[in-house]
Amino acid sequence: MKLSDHLFNIEMGNQAAPGPGKLLIAEPFLREPYFNHAVVMMVEGDGAENESMGVVLNIDSDNSLQSLIGGIEREEPIDVFCGGPLGLDRLFFLHTLGDVISNSRQINDTGIYVGGDFTDVIDYINSGYPLEGHVRFFVGYSGWSAGQLDDEISKNVWAVVNPADVGTPTMLLTDRENTYWHRTVNALGDRFKTWRMFPKDLRSN
């Protein structure tokens, strides 16, 4: 049996159903640049009858927040993550700050909020409060047409996990890149242990 056959010889049952707040973990052979070892948080949709959208939580972009908008007084660069291949002219943010950011919306009961008054965010940043684990910025988003996400899940492109199984809301906005992907795969349990063997960069194997 080839390594790829072994990796995909996994019973995918008993995983969470897709929906707002759920995490989509990319299978290790998904080589698309925006989704290679990606973890997506769904923001809208159910994967079936409606369009779905979310943001990739763990893939760095080449941008800092200061390079994209004005009004930031902090000197250290504030990372912006690559939320996906769509809407690359749009800036999104997730946070754990609740009512500190007015007009924000909690994504189900995850403790993660989307959007809100950007003036409040800038005030929070310029006041020197911590960012890691509390607010994360994204350029672009990920989207699926009606039924597309369900089809991809049925083909084992994505595993679905409840965010509470991965960690606290603060943990969901902490770490990045392959470290984040491996931590999230661990939440899927021993059935997916072979996924952890496969590096993001094939040349490192």
Steps between C-alpha positions, in 0.01 A plus 500: 500500500633844406546761772220709350265198512585445863443863586156503344395160636326678787142462614381861492174435687412654836646837411319828553254627241610818319355829616593838643784471750611153388861446395590347164837325504658452158616148421879482476518454121297812421765699314300812407708796624223653706406171663825305543484382864228756561241522776187694408243636742157505341317830546184440298320213327438131556690350210181377334206719400667836548824663396767467768787726594781507751857613556825304511628547854863399470661607172717812510478765232779737402312796643506688826193687618699824485566444130128471428334770711589824675450606858710226664741647754669179616847458361528120488350354180155351551460178302225457245403146402380371164131424547457343158505563125184712478450869578871577514416870512314456829624489858329278758564439867407247766533568871421384851422848631122486496332830580836680513452518122155642438274348236699176488325165459582180685531196273256265668623428854870476413615807693638626168350820358509629144515862394384806687586867521850538356555820699469292817759256365747778424446645849565157650822463298627849574433455872766227502275208590613148399411378150612136489206286604265799505471643148619376163480675162449343159522605137245312291267216587412145395167424336298205367188493288193310620588131536868549409634470853291192577635343181860575601442360849355181349822466299711536818644836398406639841455355846254691721556558871328695775713796611457409867683173425804698387519745788378822651404801285839651583677186377307517173668835426846386611780339294524478123601300196590131546509518880134603498400231250669222700343620824158493339555158342584368847145591604368250245647212700705192417299417186683788331847435641637421153413855391754631748777309320461700180698829477368817345806522278557175309868583470543471876404132501 
